[in-house]
């Protein structure tokens, strides 16, 4: 019998925590997500990398404008903190569109690059108790974890 594996997406804080708190519905990347991942359950890993101060300040400013404080999930590092489902991938063609959706992705406007900005749509987000996970050496964005390690079928 083949062991079921779940893709694990590494995301820097505070963005991973915003996804886990179901505040961030789009993950911003420079490329579309891998083929075959649509409608697939993924795990969100809060990377060990410390948040960039500029990004953290930007996130706090956007949250403050929405009368929301930084969720506790934004302070976890080195653990899987949520599950989500990838439901679509959109190439964002114009900076105005990127900026209009700022409250759904929280990335600063400097993240938008002409022709190279993709929103990975996230749905069915579930916050979980953090599960310490050692991201494999050399893996930058994706890893895999056995579903039984996370207690899911």
VOGU-3710 file (C-alpha; in Angstrom, 3 decimals, decimal comma):
1> xxxxxxxxxx> 0,000/0,000/0,000  1,353/3,413/-0,978  1,702/5,990/1,750  -0,289/9,169/1,049  1,875/12,291/0,939  0,713/15,867/1,291  2,552/18,721/-0,456  4,002/21,238/1,996  4,347/24,862/0,869  6,996/26,946/2,631
11> xxxxxxxxxx> 5,786/30,480/3,332  7,623/33,204/5,227  6,080/34,905/8,197  3,954/36,932/8,653  2,331/35,644/5,449  2,052/32,000/6,613  0,282/33,151/9,771  -2,132/35,294/7,787  -3,022/32,272/5,651  -3,502/30,123/8,772
21> xxxxxxxxxx> -5,767/32,806/10,284  -7,814/32,764/7,050  -6,999/36,412/6,371  -4,837/35,877/3,280  -6,705/34,210/0,420  -3,975/34,634/-2,187  -0,365/33,535/-2,063  1,686/35,755/-4,390  4,391/34,053/-6,465  6,340/34,770/-9,645
31> xxxxxxxxxx> 5,112/31,570/-11,312  1,989/29,386/-11,418  1,732/26,519/-8,968  2,732/23,055/-10,223  0,386/21,262/-12,596  -1,794/18,718/-10,856  -2,016/20,695/-7,612  -5,400/22,300/-8,304  -8,034/21,260/-5,756  -5,360/19,447/-3,784
41> xxxxxxxxxx> -4,977/19,747/-0,027  -1,635/21,278/0,916  0,047/21,992/4,226  1,276/25,508/5,026  4,733/25,570/6,608  5,844/28,689/8,493  9,480/28,911/7,474  12,373/29,523/9,829  13,332/32,700/7,974  12,740/35,846/10,003
51> xxxxxxxxxx> 10,232/38,288/8,529  11,558/41,125/6,424  11,016/44,329/8,451  9,597/46,228/5,480  7,073/43,455/4,760  6,123/43,169/8,426  5,548/46,936/8,646  3,426/46,820/5,466  1,316/43,928/6,805  0,761/45,705/10,127
61> xxxxxxxxxx> -0,331/48,862/8,277  -2,854/46,968/6,135  -4,177/45,046/9,155  -4,513/48,266/11,152  -6,580/49,800/8,335  -8,911/46,791/8,706  -8,952/47,041/12,535  -7,252/43,637/12,826  -4,236/42,840/14,983  -1,438/40,515/13,932
71> xxxxxxxxxx> -2,661/36,937/14,622  -0,714/34,653/16,989  -0,115/32,288/14,061  2,294/34,911/12,647  4,791/34,197/15,428  5,285/30,461/14,743  8,395/29,315/12,847  9,585/25,914/11,664  6,189/24,231/11,790  3,211/23,263/9,678
81> xxxxxxxxxx> 0,417/25,529/10,885  -2,483/25,064/8,465  -4,055/23,158/5,621  -5,477/24,806/2,526  -6,750/23,872/-0,901  -5,314/25,401/-4,066  -8,380/26,423/-6,036  -6,960/28,445/-8,903  -4,066/30,447/-10,248  -4,405/33,885/-11,804
91> xxxxxxxxxx> -1,777/35,892/-13,666  -2,208/39,460/-12,450  -1,672/41,642/-15,505  -1,979/45,130/-14,022  -0,615/46,799/-10,886  -4,045/48,375/-10,292  -5,567/44,889/-9,951  -2,766/43,844/-7,607  -3,264/46,926/-5,436  -7,069/46,618/-5,437
101> xxxxxxxxxx> -6,735/43,171/-3,827  -4,079/44,210/-1,287  -6,321/43,275/1,655  -6,484/39,702/0,365  -2,769/39,087/-0,208  -0,971/41,653/2,036  2,091/41,768/-0,219  3,672/45,181/-0,796  3,252/46,722/-4,254  6,914/45,919/-4,995
111> xxxxxxxxxx> 5,860/42,255/-5,356  4,044/43,008/-8,600  6,202/42,357/-11,682  4,752/42,735/-15,180  3,788/39,330/-16,549  5,305/37,473/-13,610  2,827/37,899/-10,781  0,506/35,041/-9,925  -2,157/34,742/-7,265  -2,479/31,215/-5,961
121> xxxxxxxxxx> -6,086/31,066/-4,727  -6,405/29,397/-1,324  -9,679/27,988/0,010  -10,892/25,765/2,843  -8,142/27,010/5,118  -7,845/25,157/8,423  -5,671/26,373/11,274  -4,022/23,452/13,074  -1,940/23,086/16,197  1,640/23,675/14,977
131> xxxxxxxxxx> 3,478/20,493/13,997  7,266/20,872/14,016  8,627/19,908/10,612  12,173/19,875/9,311  12,026/21,193/5,782  14,411/19,118/3,612  17,792/20,610/2,791  17,844/22,152/-0,648  14,049/22,363/-0,872  13,037/25,968/-1,304
141> xxxxxxxxxx> 9,286/26,048/-1,876  7,826/22,527/-1,776  8,358/19,396/0,275  6,155/16,411/1,071  5,021/14,917/4,352  3,295/11,626/5,087  -0,372/12,241/5,871  -0,174/10,063/8,989  2,598/12,348/10,340  -0,025/15,103/10,387
151> xxx> -2,837/12,833/11,558  -4,908/13,143/8,390  -6,304/10,471/6,104
//
